[in-house]
Amino acid sequence: MTACVMEVVINEGSVPPYYREVYEAIRCKQEDHVQTDVFQRLLRKTDLPVAVQNQIAEHLDCKEGFLSKLTLYKALALIALAQKGKHPSPKLLENFTQEFPKPSLGDLQALRMQPASGNPLLLSQTLAELLDIDTVQVELIPEKKGLFLKHVEYEITSQRFQASVYRRYSDFDVFHELLLQRFAYRMVPALPPKRMLKGVLTSTTDREFIEGRRRALGRFINLVARHPFFSEDGLIKIFLTFSGSDVQNKLRESFKTAGDEFMTCKIATQAKEYLPGDIQAKFSSSREMIRNIFNSFQKLRDRAERMAVRSVETATDLLMFGRELRQVEGRHSLGSDTMPVLSWASTNNNTWGTMRQSLKGLSVEFALLADKAAQQGKREEEDVVEKLNLFLDLLQSYKDLCERHEKGVLHDHQRALQKYSVIKRQMMSATVQSKEQVSVDQLESRIVQQENAIVTMELRNYFSLFCLHQETQLICTYLQITAHILGAFVNSQIQGHREMSVVWNDLQPKLGCLFGAPNGMPSPPLTPQQGNWKPPNAFFPN
């Protein structure tokens, strides 16, 4: 949300009582203002087009991530007028002489998105609200020089910002690096590798690697764009909307202005006050739980991948099965067999000749079956495997965050305490040995500096635990994606089996032509359900 621009005067007397009810429902009880992320969620409940929502947001004056009461009133007035088909703008409010209309926001109780305690530690977003923040498409745009691939570009399209920009892998790399610096205590998903780590590079493996990397970059940017804290940061907006020639420099300039989250979060130094007393025990148990969840979902993903591969292999087998029934590129096959049937072997029975002619027409159905099986494999890959990979990427980023906490902030804090202990011993030794006053003063100055460093490390350690607590809540919210994954899996199987069944049923009657009718006798039924025909015992013994 960008600061702008609304000089229109709105006061308590010019708005209906409903505006005050909305303000009381969503305001931060301790500060008497509305947080921008809460307002964004309210804005998404209006059912206005995303472009109109963005227009309203751009006309609001949001200082330090908050909306004042009067700014919220202006926003509610713009929402109400936009719902009546008006174009939202400050000019519209200036010319409005009547009492502002009431916006349609659904059940007022549902707007109470903040916990009753007002504890900033607690997150309240649902999975639907997180997924609704943005949807980002990542498409390949290869740039070629002659016949050789020079480098790969991606077209990034954000539904939230209604913008399309072009990015290279190096742009993702810089963006990822700055995210880690800006949000060191949050889950920042890893990037896929830039190049193949092992194996022989061929044109096929290169295409497969590039496609796999595109999918992984899509998962990365969607997880970042939907994160409740990243989504409101300037870095993500620059990456998804800046169309200038040097996005990397633009990102770096933005980070230099903002700094890391500890320096910009208003409650960072009070984080300890919001943490439960047994936070270390909670952290350990949560880490173990999420490690187990990761292992289970990894096994599910592996099984789903194998199913998708099998569907593709089935498609290939069906296609080749059909091709063997006819002549393909001059190859010998059953349907193209032109050798005459020997009369002494067939006793003048032309059954094989009749069947041979009929086989040629069956390859069409097998080609259709192959196509349906290939579509099934694609659905399983895109609708099931990709969703599992998305959640696994998030779980892996949580594991990485836990490791950063232990090897970073916690380790730095312990190292600072050890250094402080060494300096204190040096100070005691200098005092006992009556060393020069200058040396003692220097040690005292170092002790003060180290004490300040320890205080800062302690504050950062508590803020890191504060963020870890919130990120754990985010993981638990995303656990609901299991229902989406299972739904996609079941639906893909139902659709695949239904489509295959239609083709198999169409194919079955055509097999009747394979049974010749010598001497005017009827063809045997194909299944026991169609008559009393039974297979010869010589071929199917009891």
C-alpha positions as a Python dict, from the first residue, in 0.01 Angstrom:
ca = {
    (1, 'M'): (0, 0, 0),
    (2, 'T'): (165, 328, -105),
    (3, 'A'): (126, 650, 81),
    (4, 'C'): (-77, 907, -106),
    (5, 'V'): (-290, 1151, -120),
    (6, 'M'): (-634, 1195, 22),
    (7, 'E'): (-699, 1548, 145),
    (8, 'V'): (-1073, 1492, 168),
    (9, 'V'): (-1202, 1575, 515),
    (10, 'I'): (-1416, 1303, 670),
    (11, 'N'): (-1530, 1326, 1028),
    (12, 'E'): (-1742, 1125, 1267),
    (13, 'G'): (-2057, 1315, 1169),
    (14, 'S'): (-2031, 1245, 796),
    (15, 'V'): (-2026, 866, 816),
    (16, 'P'): (-2296, 617, 916),
    (17, 'P'): (-2265, 435, 1252),
    (18, 'Y'): (-2165, 119, 1065),
    (19, 'Y'): (-1823, 276, 991),
    (20, 'R'): (-1757, 307, 1365),
    (21, 'E'): (-1869, -52, 1420),
    (22, 'V'): (-1619, -174, 1159),
    (23, 'Y'): (-1342, 32, 1318),
    (24, 'E'): (-1412, -112, 1662),
    (25, 'A'): (-1419, -464, 1517),
    (26, 'I'): (-1078, -454, 1351),
    (27, 'R'): (-874, -191, 1531),
    (28, 'C'): (-567, -282, 1735),
    (29, 'K'): (-700, -245, 2088),
    (30, 'Q'): (-373, -122, 2237),
    (31, 'E'): (-282, 141, 1976),
    (32, 'D'): (-616, 274, 1843),
    (33, 'H'): (-536, 215, 1479),
    (34, 'V'): (-582, -54, 1213),
    (35, 'Q'): (-291, -262, 1085),
    (36, 'T'): (-249, -264, 707),
    (37, 'D'): (-250, -644, 682),
    (38, 'V'): (-587, -652, 865),
    (39, 'F'): (-725, -388, 628),
    (40, 'Q'): (-594, -583, 327),
    (41, 'R'): (-789, -888, 443),
    (42, 'L'): (-1099, -673, 489),
    (43, 'L'): (-1048, -534, 140),
    (44, 'R'): (-1043, -885, -8),
    (45, 'K'): (-1381, -955, 154),
    (46, 'T'): (-1546, -684, -57),
    (47, 'D'): (-1557, -905, -371),
    (48, 'L'): (-1430, -608, -575),
    (49, 'P'): (-1194, -683, -865),
    (50, 'V'): (-828, -693, -763),
    (51, 'A'): (-750, -389, -979),
    (52, 'V'): (-1018, -185, -799),
    (53, 'Q'): (-887, -301, -460),
    (54, 'N'): (-540, -181, -558),
    (55, 'Q'): (-679, 157, -667),
    (56, 'I'): (-848, 204, -329),
    (57, 'A'): (-530, 104, -143),
    (58, 'E'): (-319, 351, -340),
    (59, 'H'): (-544, 639, -236),
    (60, 'L'): (-486, 580, 136),
    (61, 'D'): (-237, 747, 367),
    (62, 'C'): (-75, 464, 562),
    (63, 'K'): (201, 574, 795),
    (64, 'E'): (433, 311, 938),
    (65, 'G'): (203, 29, 837),
    (66, 'F'): (-113, 155, 1007),
    (67, 'L'): (-441, 325, 915),
    (68, 'S'): (-588, 591, 1139),
    (69, 'K'): (-958, 588, 1216),
    (70, 'L'): (-1037, 865, 964),
    (71, 'T'): (-825, 695, 697),
    (72, 'L'): (-1027, 379, 749),
    (73, 'Y'): (-1348, 582, 714),
    (74, 'K'): (-1225, 716, 380),
    (75, 'A'): (-1142, 362, 270),
    (76, 'L'): (-1488, 235, 369),
    (77, 'A'): (-1650, 521, 175),
    (78, 'L'): (-1446, 435, -137),
    (79, 'I'): (-1534, 66, -101),
    (80, 'A'): (-1905, 144, -74),
    (81, 'L'): (-1900, 372, -378),
    (82, 'A'): (-1695, 122, -580),
    (83, 'Q'): (-1950, -148, -497),
    (84, 'K'): (-2211, 81, -651),
    (85, 'G'): (-2010, 90, -974),
    (86, 'K'): (-1826, 419, -916),
    (87, 'H'): (-1458, 468, -997),
    (88, 'P'): (-1280, 510, -659),
    (89, 'S'): (-1089, 837, -634),
    (90, 'P'): (-1043, 1129, -391),
    (91, 'K'): (-1233, 1350, -636),
    (92, 'L'): (-1537, 1126, -595),
    (93, 'L'): (-1536, 1188, -219),
    (94, 'E'): (-1492, 1565, -263),
    (95, 'N'): (-1805, 1589, -476),
    (96, 'F'): (-2016, 1364, -253),
    (97, 'T'): (-2266, 1577, -55),
    (98, 'Q'): (-2483, 1309, 107),
    (99, 'E'): (-2405, 1072, 392),
    (100, 'F'): (-2159, 812, 268),
    (101, 'P'): (-2316, 474, 184),
    (102, 'K'): (-2264, 157, 386),
    (103, 'P'): (-2023, -96, 229),
    (104, 'S'): (-2113, -461, 197),
    (105, 'L'): (-1863, -655, 411),
    (106, 'G'): (-2064, -958, 518),
    (107, 'D'): (-2103, -1062, 881),
    (108, 'L'): (-1950, -800, 1106),
    (109, 'Q'): (-1842, -1065, 1356),
    (110, 'A'): (-1632, -1227, 1084),
    (111, 'L'): (-1432, -903, 1060),
    (112, 'R'): (-1293, -952, 1408),
    (113, 'M'): (-967, -1087, 1270),
    (114, 'Q'): (-745, -994, 1562),
    (115, 'P'): (-732, -1206, 1876),
    (116, 'A'): (-932, -1067, 2165),
    (117, 'S'): (-611, -1030, 2367),
    (118, 'G'): (-451, -815, 2099),
    (119, 'N'): (-138, -1030, 2127),
    (120, 'P'): (75, -957, 1818),
    (121, 'L'): (235, -1299, 1856),
    (122, 'L'): (-81, -1469, 1731),
    (123, 'L'): (-162, -1497, 1361),
    (124, 'S'): (-523, -1517, 1252),
    (125, 'Q'): (-512, -1576, 874),
    (126, 'T'): (-687, -1879, 735),
    (127, 'L'): (-541, -2083, 451),
    (128, 'A'): (-801, -1937, 214),
    (129, 'E'): (-696, -1584, 310),
    (130, 'L'): (-327, -1666, 257),
    (131, 'L'): (-389, -1822, -84),
    (132, 'D'): (-604, -1524, -178),
    (133, 'I'): (-324, -1272, -121),
    (134, 'D'): (-178, -1334, -465),
    (135, 'T'): (-134, -1587, -743),
    (136, 'V'): (185, -1551, -946),
    (137, 'Q'): (240, -1723, -1282),
    (138, 'V'): (593, -1803, -1399),
    (139, 'E'): (634, -1881, -1769),
    (140, 'L'): (945, -1954, -1975),
    (141, 'I'): (1063, -1709, -2240),
    (142, 'P'): (1385, -1850, -2390),
    (143, 'E'): (1610, -1600, -2563),
    (144, 'K'): (1797, -1763, -2848),
    (145, 'K'): (2108, -1666, -3038),
    (146, 'G'): (2115, -1866, -3355),
    (147, 'L'): (2043, -2230, -3273),
    (148, 'F'): (2187, -2215, -2922),
    (149, 'L'): (2009, -2117, -2602),
    (150, 'K'): (2179, -1806, -2468),
    (151, 'H'): (1988, -1772, -2142),
    (152, 'V'): (1641, -1819, -2004),
    (153, 'E'): (1399, -1544, -1909),
    (154, 'Y'): (1076, -1579, -1715),
    (155, 'E'): (758, -1381, -1747),
    (156, 'I'): (625, -1315, -1396),
    (157, 'T'): (257, -1221, -1374),
    (158, 'S'): (106, -1109, -1043),
    (159, 'Q'): (-269, -1123, -1006),
    (160, 'R'): (-258, -894, -702),
    (161, 'F'): (-61, -616, -869),
    (162, 'Q'): (-202, -676, -1217),
    (163, 'A'): (153, -661, -1353),
    (164, 'S'): (378, -868, -1578),
    (165, 'V'): (755, -833, -1570),
    (166, 'Y'): (1052, -1026, -1707),
    (167, 'R'): (1311, -1177, -1475),
    (168, 'R'): (1623, -1390, -1508),
    (169, 'Y'): (1749, -1644, -1259),
    (170, 'S'): (2010, -1396, -1135),
    (171, 'D'): (1725, -1157, -1043),
    (172, 'F'): (1566, -1432, -834),
    (173, 'D'): (1907, -1494, -676),
    (174, 'V'): (1952, -1132, -565),
    (175, 'F'): (1590, -1114, -446),
    (176, 'H'): (1637, -1431, -241),
    (177, 'E'): (1962, -1304, -89),
    (178, 'L'): (1800, -976, 19),
    (179, 'L'): (1496, -1155, 160),
    (180, 'L'): (1726, -1360, 382),
    (181, 'Q'): (1893, -1042, 505),
    (182, 'R'): (1568, -852, 551),
    (183, 'F'): (1380, -1143, 715),
    (184, 'A'): (1653, -1352, 875),
    (185, 'Y'): (1407, -1485, 1135),
    (186, 'R'): (1136, -1594, 886),
    (187, 'M'): (1083, -1888, 651),
    (188, 'V'): (1250, -1793, 324),
    (189, 'P'): (1210, -2082, 75),
    (190, 'A'): (1524, -2200, -102),
    (191, 'L'): (1583, -2141, -472),
    (192, 'P'): (1631, -2433, -712),
    (193, 'P'): (1988, -2481, -839),
    (194, 'K'): (2097, -2271, -1133),
    (195, 'R'): (2255, -2567, -1313),
    (196, 'M'): (2228, -2945, -1308),
    (197, 'L'): (2429, -3079, -1018),
    (198, 'K'): (2513, -3414, -1177),
    (199, 'G'): (2437, -3633, -1474),
    (200, 'V'): (2499, -3612, -1845),
    (201, 'L'): (2356, -3301, -2008),
    (202, 'T'): (2156, -3371, -2324),
    (203, 'S'): (1893, -3166, -2503),
    (204, 'T'): (1621, -3372, -2332),
    (205, 'T'): (1767, -3351, -1982),
    (206, 'D'): (1833, -2979, -2034),
    (207, 'R'): (1468, -2916, -2123),
    (208, 'E'): (1351, -3124, -1828),
    (209, 'F'): (1584, -2937, -1592),
    (210, 'I'): (1470, -2596, -1717),
    (211, 'E'): (1104, -2695, -1682),
    (212, 'G'): (1165, -2832, -1332),
    (213, 'R'): (1343, -2510, -1235),
    (214, 'R'): (1052, -2302, -1371),
    (215, 'R'): (809, -2494, -1153),
    (216, 'A'): (1034, -2457, -848),
    (217, 'L'): (1068, -2081, -906),
    (218, 'G'): (689, -2062, -932),
    (219, 'R'): (650, -2236, -597),
    (220, 'F'): (911, -2007, -442),
    (221, 'I'): (756, -1680, -555),
    (222, 'N'): (402, -1788, -462),
    (223, 'L'): (509, -1886, -108),
    (224, 'V'): (686, -1552, -71),
    (225, 'A'): (401, -1347, -222),
    (226, 'R'): (148, -1513, 13),
    (227, 'H'): (354, -1480, 331),
    (228, 'P'): (169, -1241, 567),
    (229, 'F'): (484, -1037, 637),
    (230, 'F'): (670, -1061, 306),
    (231, 'S'): (358, -967, 110),
    (232, 'E'): (347, -620, 270),
    (233, 'D'): (716, -546, 218),
    (234, 'G'): (855, -322, -53),
    (235, 'L'): (1092, -591, -183),
    (236, 'I'): (814, -814, -311),
    (237, 'K'): (633, -524, -478),
    (238, 'I'): (951, -415, -658),
    (239, 'F'): (1024, -769, -774),
    (240, 'L'): (672, -823, -908),
    (241, 'T'): (611, -479, -1061),
    (242, 'F'): (937, -295, -1144),
    (243, 'S'): (985, -294, -1519),
    (244, 'G'): (1307, -92, -1535),
    (245, 'S'): (1635, -218, -1672),
    (246, 'D'): (1812, -285, -1340),
    (247, 'V'): (1578, -453, -1095),
    (248, 'Q'): (1871, -590, -892),
    (249, 'N'): (2001, -243, -809),
    (250, 'K'): (1647, -128, -731),
    (251, 'L'): (1607, -416, -484),
    (252, 'R'): (1939, -338, -315),
    (253, 'E'): (1851, 29, -276),
    (254, 'S'): (1519, -65, -118),
    (255, 'F'): (1690, -296, 132),
    (256, 'K'): (1945, -29, 230),
    (257, 'T'): (1659, 204, 313),
    (258, 'A'): (1461, -52, 515),
    (259, 'G'): (1723, -262, 695),
    (260, 'D'): (1645, -593, 862),
    (261, 'E'): (1314, -677, 1032),
    (262, 'F'): (1455, -648, 1386),
    (263, 'M'): (1542, -283, 1321),
    (264, 'T'): (1203, -194, 1169),
    (265, 'C'): (956, -396, 1380),
    (266, 'K'): (804, -171, 1647),
    (267, 'I'): (773, -449, 1904),
    (268, 'A'): (1104, -626, 1835),
    (269, 'T'): (1261, -516, 2164),
    (270, 'Q'): (946, -621, 2357),
    (271, 'A'): (922, -966, 2196),
    (272, 'K'): (1010, -1142, 2523),
    (273, 'E'): (696, -1004, 2688),
    (274, 'Y'): (471, -1191, 2443),
    (275, 'L'): (650, -1527, 2455),
    (276, 'P'): (528, -1812, 2676),
    (277, 'G'): (759, -1908, 2958),
    (278, 'D'): (830, -2251, 2813),
    (279, 'I'): (911, -2122, 2465),
    (280, 'Q'): (1229, -2332, 2436),
    (281, 'A'): (1037, -2653, 2510),
    (282, 'K'): (763, -2550, 2264),
    (283, 'F'): (1027, -2479, 2000),
    (284, 'S'): (1185, -2823, 2044),
    (285, 'S'): (853, -3010, 2030),
    (286, 'S'): (732, -2807, 1728),
    (287, 'R'): (1057, -2874, 1547),
    (288, 'E'): (1025, -3247, 1604),
    (289, 'M'): (660, -3250, 1496),
    (290, 'I'): (732, -3065, 1173),
    (291, 'R'): (1030, -3290, 1100),
    (292, 'N'): (795, -3590, 1119),
    (293, 'I'): (537, -3414, 900),
    (294, 'F'): (807, -3340, 643),
    (295, 'N'): (915, -3705, 631),
    (296, 'S'): (556, -3824, 584),
    (297, 'F'): (477, -3575, 309),
    (298, 'Q'): (802, -3656, 135),
    (299, 'K'): (692, -4021, 114),
    (300, 'L'): (351, -3912, -18),
    (301, 'R'): (520, -3699, -284),
    (302, 'D'): (745, -3987, -390),
    (303, 'R'): (443, -4217, -428),
    (304, 'A'): (250, -3956, -624),
    (305, 'E'): (550, -3901, -854),
    (306, 'R'): (571, -4273, -924),
    (307, 'M'): (200, -4282, -1009),
    (308, 'A'): (242, -3992, -1252),
    (309, 'V'): (541, -4165, -1415),
    (310, 'R'): (344, -4487, -1445),
    (311, 'S'): (60, -4305, -1619),
    (312, 'V'): (304, -4167, -1875),
    (313, 'E'): (460, -4510, -1922),
    (314, 'T'): (113, -4660, -1965),
    (315, 'A'): (44, -4399, -2234),
    (316, 'T'): (360, -4504, -2419),
    (317, 'D'): (274, -4874, -2389),
    (318, 'L'): (-82, -4822, -2516),
    (319, 'L'): (44, -4620, -2811),
    (320, 'M'): (300, -4884, -2905),
    (321, 'F'): (43, -5161, -2854),
    (322, 'G'): (-183, -4989, -3108),
    (323, 'R'): (102, -4934, -3350),
    (324, 'E'): (183, -5302, -3351),
    (325, 'L'): (-167, -5363, -3491),
    (326, 'R'): (-93, -5171, -3809),
    (327, 'Q'): (194, -5073, -4037),
    (328, 'V'): (397, -4782, -3903),
    (329, 'E'): (662, -4624, -4122),
    (330, 'G'): (699, -4944, -4327),
    (331, 'R'): (758, -5168, -4027),
    (332, 'H'): (609, -5515, -4023),
    (333, 'S'): (313, -5553, -3786),
    (334, 'L'): (7, -5772, -3745),
    (335, 'G'): (-224, -5551, -3947),
    (336, 'S'): (28, -5508, -4227),
    (337, 'D'): (110, -5879, -4263),
    (338, 'T'): (65, -5950, -4638),
    (339, 'M'): (186, -6309, -4637),
    (340, 'P'): (-84, -6540, -4778),
    (341, 'V'): (-242, -6784, -4538),
    (342, 'L'): (-134, -7136, -4632),
    (343, 'S'): (-431, -7345, -4737),
    (344, 'W'): (-285, -7666, -4595),
    (345, 'A'): (-255, -7498, -4252),
    (346, 'S'): (-588, -7316, -4251),
    (347, 'T'): (-794, -7583, -4427),
    (348, 'N'): (-932, -7304, -4645),
    (349, 'N'): (-1048, -7108, -4338),
    (350, 'N'): (-981, -6737, -4395),
    (351, 'T'): (-1031, -6629, -4031),
    (352, 'W'): (-679, -6496, -3996),
    (353, 'G'): (-711, -6296, -4316),
    (354, 'T'): (-1034, -6138, -4190),
    (355, 'M'): (-881, -6058, -3851),
    (356, 'R'): (-572, -5917, -4017),
    (357, 'Q'): (-779, -5659, -4204),
    (358, 'S'): (-972, -5565, -3888),
    (359, 'L'): (-660, -5509, -3676),
    (360, 'K'): (-562, -5203, -3878),
    (361, 'G'): (-863, -5004, -3756),
    (362, 'L'): (-808, -5067, -3385),
    (363, 'S'): (-494, -4853, -3349),
    (364, 'V'): (-704, -4534, -3349),
    (365, 'E'): (-870, -4627, -3019),
    (366, 'F'): (-537, -4727, -2866),
    (367, 'A'): (-389, -4392, -2969),
    (368, 'L'): (-684, -4222, -2798),
    (369, 'L'): (-630, -4435, -2488),
    (370, 'A'): (-264, -4334, -2490),
    (371, 'D'): (-363, -3969, -2507),
    (372, 'K'): (-602, -4008, -2211),
    (373, 'A'): (-332, -4182, -2006),
    (374, 'A'): (-85, -3902, -2087),
    (375, 'Q'): (-341, -3642, -1976),
    (376, 'Q'): (-388, -3838, -1655),
    (377, 'G'): (-14, -3829, -1589),
    (378, 'K'): (-9, -3454, -1649),
    (379, 'R'): (-298, -3400, -1406),
    (380, 'E'): (-126, -3610, -1141),
    (381, 'E'): (195, -3411, -1188),
    (382, 'E'): (42, -3064, -1190),
    (383, 'D'): (-250, -3106, -949),
    (384, 'V'): (-104, -3346, -694),
    (385, 'V'): (276, -3362, -711),
    (386, 'E'): (315, -2985, -746),
    (387, 'K'): (94, -2916, -443),
    (388, 'L'): (293, -3166, -240),
    (389, 'N'): (618, -3003, -356),
    (390, 'L'): (484, -2661, -258),
    (391, 'F'): (414, -2775, 98),
    (392, 'L'): (747, -2960, 116),
    (393, 'D'): (928, -2641, 8),
    (394, 'L'): (757, -2458, 295),
    (395, 'L'): (841, -2732, 547),
    (396, 'Q'): (1204, -2733, 430),
    (397, 'S'): (1222, -2356, 477),
    (398, 'Y'): (1103, -2408, 837),
    (399, 'K'): (1379, -2663, 895),
    (400, 'D'): (1631, -2418, 747),
    (401, 'L'): (1497, -2143, 976),
    (402, 'C'): (1543, -2361, 1285),
    (403, 'E'): (1901, -2428, 1179),
    (404, 'R'): (1967, -2056, 1125),
    (405, 'H'): (1829, -1984, 1470),
    (406, 'E'): (2059, -2234, 1637),
    (407, 'K'): (2371, -2168, 1430),
    (408, 'G'): (2310, -1794, 1397),
    (409, 'V'): (2145, -1593, 1672),
    (410, 'L'): (2181, -1853, 1948),
    (411, 'H'): (2544, -1922, 1857),
    (412, 'D'): (2627, -1548, 1839),
    (413, 'H'): (2468, -1495, 2180),
    (414, 'Q'): (2671, -1773, 2338),
    (415, 'R'): (2990, -1649, 2172),
    (416, 'A'): (2923, -1296, 2304),
    (417, 'L'): (2881, -1433, 2657),
    (418, 'Q'): (3210, -1623, 2628),
    (419, 'K'): (3390, -1311, 2507),
    (420, 'Y'): (3240, -1113, 2793),
    (421, 'S'): (3367, -1371, 3042),
    (422, 'V'): (3719, -1349, 2897),
    (423, 'I'): (3723, -968, 2921),
    (424, 'K'): (3595, -980, 3280),
    (425, 'R'): (3879, -1217, 3378),
    (426, 'Q'): (4128, -984, 3208),
    (427, 'M'): (3981, -693, 3405),
    (428, 'M'): (4012, -877, 3735),
    (429, 'S'): (4369, -975, 3652),
    (430, 'A'): (4460, -614, 3561),
    (431, 'T'): (4309, -484, 3887),
    (432, 'V'): (4496, -738, 4100),
    (433, 'Q'): (4827, -670, 3926),
    (434, 'S'): (4776, -289, 3953),
    (435, 'K'): (4833, -226, 3583),
    (436, 'E'): (4832, 122, 3430),
    (437, 'Q'): (4506, 313, 3449),
    (438, 'V'): (4491, 342, 3069),
    (439, 'S'): (4487, -35, 3033),
    (440, 'V'): (4217, -70, 3299),
    (441, 'D'): (4005, 201, 3133),
    (442, 'Q'): (4033, 26, 2799),
    (443, 'L'): (3916, -300, 2954),
    (444, 'E'): (3625, -121, 3123),
    (445, 'S'): (3526, 31, 2787),
    (446, 'R'): (3542, -311, 2624),
    (447, 'I'): (3328, -456, 2900),
    (448, 'V'): (3062, -190, 2846),
    (449, 'Q'): (3068, -251, 2471),
    (450, 'Q'): (3040, -625, 2523),
    (451, 'E'): (2753, -583, 2768),
    (452, 'N'): (2567, -378, 2506),
    (453, 'A'): (2640, -644, 2247),
    (454, 'I'): (2505, -913, 2481),
    (455, 'V'): (2186, -714, 2541),
    (456, 'T'): (2137, -677, 2166),
    (457, 'M'): (2201, -1049, 2111),
    (458, 'E'): (1949, -1136, 2383),
    (459, 'L'): (1687, -910, 2225),
    (460, 'R'): (1753, -1062, 1884),
    (461, 'N'): (1734, -1411, 2031),
    (462, 'Y'): (1389, -1341, 2179),
    (463, 'F'): (1274, -1177, 1856),
    (464, 'S'): (1397, -1482, 1665),
    (465, 'L'): (1190, -1705, 1896),
    (466, 'F'): (895, -1469, 1852),
    (467, 'C'): (917, -1506, 1473),
    (468, 'L'): (968, -1882, 1501),
    (469, 'H'): (647, -1905, 1702),
    (470, 'Q'): (460, -1718, 1427),
    (471, 'E'): (617, -1926, 1150),
    (472, 'T'): (511, -2243, 1334),
    (473, 'Q'): (154, -2110, 1334),
    (474, 'L'): (188, -2050, 961),
    (475, 'I'): (294, -2411, 906),
    (476, 'C'): (-8, -2533, 1102),
    (477, 'T'): (-233, -2313, 888),
    (478, 'Y'): (-82, -2460, 571),
    (479, 'L'): (-145, -2813, 700),
    (480, 'Q'): (-501, -2765, 577),
    (481, 'I'): (-361, -2790, 223),
    (482, 'T'): (-374, -3166, 281),
    (483, 'A'): (-747, -3153, 202),
    (484, 'H'): (-674, -2967, -125),
    (485, 'I'): (-413, -3227, -221),
    (486, 'L'): (-637, -3524, -146),
    (487, 'G'): (-925, -3359, -330),
    (488, 'A'): (-706, -3301, -635),
    (489, 'F'): (-582, -3661, -619),
    (490, 'V'): (-931, -3812, -599),
    (491, 'N'): (-1069, -3586, -872),
    (492, 'S'): (-779, -3665, -1106),
    (493, 'Q'): (-837, -4038, -1060),
    (494, 'I'): (-1213, -4009, -1112),
    (495, 'Q'): (-1167, -3802, -1428),
    (496, 'G'): (-892, -4027, -1564),
    (497, 'H'): (-1079, -4352, -1509),
    (498, 'R'): (-1401, -4205, -1648),
    (499, 'E'): (-1232, -4087, -1968),
    (500, 'M'): (-1045, -4415, -2014),
    (501, 'S'): (-1362, -4614, -1948),
    (502, 'V'): (-1548, -4432, -2226),
    (503, 'V'): (-1280, -4525, -2481),
    (504, 'W'): (-1256, -4885, -2362),
    (505, 'N'): (-1635, -4919, -2389),
    (506, 'D'): (-1625, -4775, -2743),
    (507, 'L'): (-1350, -5020, -2833),
    (508, 'Q'): (-1521, -5334, -2704),
    (509, 'P'): (-1794, -5368, -2976),
    (510, 'K'): (-1532, -5324, -3247),
    (511, 'L'): (-1361, -5643, -3136),
    (512, 'G'): (-1657, -5843, -3276),
    (513, 'C'): (-1519, -5806, -3627),
    (514, 'L'): (-1214, -6008, -3523),
    (515, 'F'): (-1430, -6321, -3495),
    (516, 'G'): (-1508, -6428, -3846),
    (517, 'A'): (-1843, -6593, -3918),
    (518, 'P'): (-1756, -6894, -4140),
    (519, 'N'): (-2037, -7094, -4296),
    (520, 'G'): (-2284, -6830, -4184),
    (521, 'M'): (-2237, -6913, -3814),
    (522, 'P'): (-2266, -6623, -3568),
    (523, 'S'): (-1958, -6481, -3398),
    (524, 'P'): (-1901, -6599, -3040),
    (525, 'P'): (-1989, -6350, -2767),
    (526, 'L'): (-1694, -6155, -2623),
    (527, 'T'): (-1780, -6202, -2257),
    (528, 'P'): (-1980, -6454, -2054),
    (529, 'Q'): (-2234, -6177, -1982),
    (530, 'Q'): (-2319, -6162, -2353),
    (531, 'G'): (-2416, -6528, -2384),
    (532, 'N'): (-2325, -6879, -2285),
    (533, 'W'): (-1997, -6883, -2472),
    (534, 'K'): (-1703, -7012, -2270),
    (535, 'P'): (-1334, -7022, -2358),
    (536, 'P'): (-1200, -7361, -2465),
    (537, 'N'): (-1077, -7569, -2173),
    (538, 'A'): (-759, -7644, -2360),
    (539, 'F'): (-655, -7280, -2323),
    (540, 'F'): (-819, -7205, -1988),
    (541, 'P'): (-799, -7521, -1775),
    (542, 'N'): (-980, -7542, -1446),
}
